[in-house]
């Protein structure tokens, strides 16, 4: 059981780091069509896009700052905690 929880925790942690890497690279990268940056975008965009759309719908897109990574990391953290709690409860038998 702990192996499953650790694997789930690791997957979410990797996604956190990929989102943070994308944030940092978006500030410093000169060529947005860089092969490695494009791979990073392809991995993180399915997570970030729904939050970006939500922000634009409520009028937050006019400030020039993309807050979708913050919301995505927060939501991933909540989802991770819920999944781990459910697995723990199933294992304990509550």
C-alpha positions, 0 to 999 in steps of 0.5 A: 500500500505504501508503494502505491501511495509513494508512486502517486506522491512521486507522480504529483511531485514530478508534475509540480517540478515540471510546472515550476520548470516551465515557469522559470524557463518561460522567463529566460528562454530565448527560443520558445520553439526549443525542442526541450521546452516544447516537450515541457509545454506538451506535458504541462499544458493539459494541466494548465489550460483549464485553469488558464481558461477559467482565469480568462473567463472571470476576467483575470487575463487582462493583467498580463500575468498568468496565474494558472500555474499557481492554481494548478499546483494548488489543485494538484495538491488538493487532488493528491491529498484526496487520492492518498486519503482515499487509498489510506482509508481503503487500506485501513478499512474505514 
